């Protein structure tokens, strides 16, 4: 009875405060949820499935193409082999006249231009007349020589008479010696006048003509020293020219020079590559993009330019047709000595993906493996294969870009 009445009393109390009981029950429920959440935070979550790389390190990546697609894409293959391998470097240069066949023509005496017989661009022969100058200085020098020669003749005759008179004891020895001294002095003056004519450009034949005819000629002929082309002219008729003025430049352009600048980092390469004498060097000129000219290294610089840090290399280049003009820009290609038995692949076969190089190796018709390789030097045709392929394996030479596009397509 006590239990029954107690239970009845509790029910009556709950009925009397229904909202209070509901609120307590909600508090207990949310507390249990909060405790469960804290308990769940301490648990280690189940490991999610890791995303696998697209291509694992050991995975063989293959590209498959139908045979008709291979033919349509122009895919060609070539076996990996060994050969004598050359490398090369290219350097910028400029075509210059051959300075051993170049003449800057000036005058040895001041004068006025009387005649002009050569024009710019004209082909001239050796000793061909280029211009004639009229020089008063030359006329005065010729007159001085003729006067000195006449005085020398008089002094020689006077000394001969003095010798005779001394023998006849008409004059004393002192007088004979005085006449001898005068003769020696006048002879020296005549010789000095003769050398003056030579300095003004007169040769022995012309001086002999002057002595014979005793005719003063103030005209100075200027002739070409050798056969060539007039590449510069700086005079006009009637102009007064000085000894410091360059009248003509005559050049034999049957051979030209190519002067190139080699950067400091390539100096050792050029020195190794040019050890052999008369080593041919290829020259390319912008004016003739389809032509390759052959020259030989004639000089390798000993001193670097302190400003550009480059070394000068000079080539001799035959120019029989005259197509190569001074001051043309050129590019020289210096090849190394061939290294024997080097494993190579076609340079066109090497593909690149960021910092990785690879080739497509044909496993069987229509199936190609993308294989990473390590390449060394290249020469425009072949690349040195250091790692990744073996001799005899067949690699794709042409059409590798098509296979690369297929390789890079996203997989489903």
Buried (B, 14 or more C-beta within 10 A) or exposed (E): EEEEEEEEEEEEEEEEEEEEEEEEEEEEEEEEEEEEEEEEEEEEEEEEEEEEEEEEEEEEBEBEBEEEEBEEBEBBBBEBBEBEBBBBBBBEBBBBBBEEBBBEBBBBBBBBBBBBBBEEEBEBEEEBBBBBBBBEBBBEBBEBBBEBBEBBEEBBEBBEEBBEBBEEEEBEEEEBEBBBEBBEEBBEBBBEBBEBBEEBBBEEEBBEBBEEEEEBBBEBBBBBEBBBBBBBBEBEEEBEBEEEEBBBBBBBBBBBBBBBBBBEEBBEBBEEBBEEEEBEBBBBBEEEEEEEBEBBBBEBBEEBEEEEEBBBBBBBBEBEEEEBBBEBEBBBBBBBBEEEEBBBBBBBBBBEEEEEBBBBBBBEEBEBBBBBBEBBBBBEEBBBBEEBBEEEBBBBBBBBEBBBEBBEEEEE
